[in-house]
């Protein structure tokens, strides 16, 4: 049987040994030096005023009381230096550097960072779903060379790779690849009902699925609106973004066209006459505000079409209709007398 332990070389108390306390105290001193190992410095010579319990790592070329002890740990105990040979794998906290090192067998090397974590929380608690959780005023991802990429990868086309922006843990905006390889920007007011505001196809085509657009007419018919009356709409040949038919107009035929979103609109009115006659057609907002006017005082006999375009500020909930003067017979319908409007 050896006189010391296998790993830490602590002395055993032997049978019939005199002054057993000496051996026991020596073992306690060694334990006190190397358990929860803290190294004050790496140095080649003793400090001038060592403190009881200080531990140092001896480096080349050792001098003074440390001569010949390169690679050893030394602790100042009871007014003297004791020397301990570290074994490969021992770890220690190096106070002056603020780092943890391990003994390789020849040197104290920096302890490598783990290559992988199951979960990581930075001032936050990570869980099985959010395996990386960060709670901070800001997060910085800086380049290590000239550029930097943040990558979100998904397993298949039908999966999702996106950024979700929340208010009080309820989703409000999401952008990324949601169920396809088309880039989408979606918005929500309650975190459950979502509207796709922008789509960019993999080929680069940009679509605005909820942008207010409309192409509306009274219907496929010919009609001579009485002088001073209005004509509304009955057919939405194309409709996107919330345009809708409202109640009947105050005087004349058809229904009000309701504006869905406040903003600047590009509006075009086409007028098609079955025979030439003097007439005026105006686009009105809320039955009183004139947006544009088409005037024709030609009394010839040929049928013809005219159009006018303007930019107008329209408020959500306001309504549009056409006002007529004159006695011309108009042809209503797609590509004839109609209104086209688009939010800019």
Secondary structure by P-SEA (a helix, b strand, c coil): cccccccccccccccccccaaaaaaaaaaaaaccccbbbcccccccccccccbbbbbbcccccccccccccbbbbbcccbbbbbbbcccbbbbbccccbbbbbcccccccccccccccbbbccbbbcccccccccccbbbbbbcccbbbbbbbbcccccccccccccccccccccccccccbbbbbbbcccccccccbbbccccccccccccccccccccccccccccbbbbbccccccccbbbbcccccccbbbbbbbccccccbbbbbbbbcccccbbbbbbcccccccbbbbbccccccccccbbbbbbbbcccbbbbbbbccbbbbbbcccccccccccc
